[in-house]
Amino acid sequence: MFKHFITLEWKAFFRSASFASNLVLKIIMALAALYFIAIFSALGFFGFKILEEQGLEPLATVNKYLIYYLVGDLVIRYFFQKMPVTNIKPLLSLPITRKVIVHFSLGKTAISFFNVMHAFFFVPFTIALFTHGYGYHAVLWSLAMMAMIFANNFINVLINNKNIVFYPLLALVVIFASTQYYHVFDITNYTQPFFQAMYATNYMFLIPIVLVAVTYYFSFDYFKKNLSLDTGLAKKSEEAKTENFTWLNQFGTLGTFLKNDIKLIKRNKRSRTTVIMSFLFLFYGFLFFNNPHQPAVMGIFAGIFVSGGFLFTFGQFVPSWDSAYYQLMMSQNIQYRQYLSSKWWLVVIATIISTILASFYLYFGIHTYMLIVVGAIYNIGVNSHLVLFGGAFVKTPIDLAMANRAFGDKQAFNVKTMLLVLPKLLLPVLLFGLGSSIMNQNLGLVFVALAGVLGFAFRNMVFSKIEKIYKSEKYATIAAYKQKN
């Protein structure tokens, strides 16, 4: 039966209307997979020697930071790993048991690259341990680590789309990492002995294996109970509420579009998740600011991201946010200029709010905060136009009920949008580096800010060009939004 399911998956891939884009995507994903395999393999083969040369005990050091490794893996899975999806409608009328369908769907996640990738680190590292006299216990430790990875896989299946579980857990880990960084509280003092026990004993390695079985059982039970066509159709009735935002009426048609966007953000999972992710971008600067290991020119790179979280996460999918009713909108007497202006003002207001919220970076000095302010100016003057321009070519219908994929969908990739990354991120870095090399970093800030001011000054001309592109792509966009596969 599993062979029959695999055949159906294979036919669905080749018969898909988006076969060409899927094939290109698969090739790119394969190249990316080879890259990560090479990185993980190198860490596995040479990690033991590198840690030893640093005067560290290799296994104890790896066990010390495993808690962050596993949590990082879970976070990446939450946002990027596909959930088990099977078209059950034609299967429920056939003599195929629900158990077989669920086992197959969960089995697809088990062979995911997100699981296999870690073996390219743990297997070589275990070989290094074994050859350096760590004995057969190294094999038990490796089995336990791979079991933890598979447990992460099924934990992700259970908590996917459950923000109430995921984000508090993520916040707790961030707090532990921060307290460890500032030497307040070190959570690894408690987690390292647990992971070390996987090697030091003959029985502790069984705990992760049991955890895999338990998480698989609950995942199986959850999907089996929800394996029906009408699941989720009946919803609990709640008190109806209306939000008119009448204060926006003074802006005419522009205000109407803004009200629609605000309601969309408040009422749908996907858009709310995007807002949460844009808030997390505020803390991106901690990776770069006052970090002696980062080139000074990367400061403006961080400033772009800190102030432009909403711009990048929300703006890149204009007009896809309106894909559910885009045909209706295009049948109305609506000017593209007004529609695009409402999106532009939304990302601009969000950029200004993000810049104000990021004022806590003043703790690192006025120069650090100026990197964020100048990044905001560039985002408003240049990147706000570029995300709208790129949106004309990202014909990806969005399911507003889905909370994951906050960073994007596979259909969002194409050559034109990839090329737009260059002026979005690399141009401000080049301008900042040019000014810094001519005089100092202050001149670099002036160059980047000047680019933003010029972009704002020529806003009307740029909008006219973007409007023409949206009009030329109008019917192709409508056709793409009709495509369900």
Buried (B, 14 or more C-beta within 10 A) or exposed (E): EEEEBEEBEEEEEEEBEBEEBBEBBEEEEEEEEEEEBEEBBBBBBBBBEEBBEEEEEBBEBBBBBBBBBBBEBBBEBBBEBBBBEBEBEEBEEEEBEBEBBBBBBBEBBBEBBBBEBBBBBBBBBBBBBBEBEBEEBBBBBBBBBBBBBBBBBBBBBEBBBEBEEBBEBBEEBEEBBEEBEEEEEBBBEEBBEEBBBBBEEEEBBBBBBEBBEEBBEEBBEEBBEEBEEEEEEEEEEEEEEEEEEEEBEEBEBBBBBBBBBBBBBEEBBBBBBBBBBBBBBBBBBBEBBEEEEBEBBBBBBBBBBBBBBBBBBBBBBBBBBBBBEBEEBBEEEEEBBBBBBBBBBBBBEBBBEBBEEBEEBEEBEEEBBBBBBBBBBBBBBBBBBBBBBBBBBBBBBBEBEBBBBBBBBBBBBBEEBEEBEEBBBEBBBBBBBBBBEEEEBEBBBBBBBBBBBEBBEEBEEBBEEBBEBBEEBBEEBBEBBEEEE
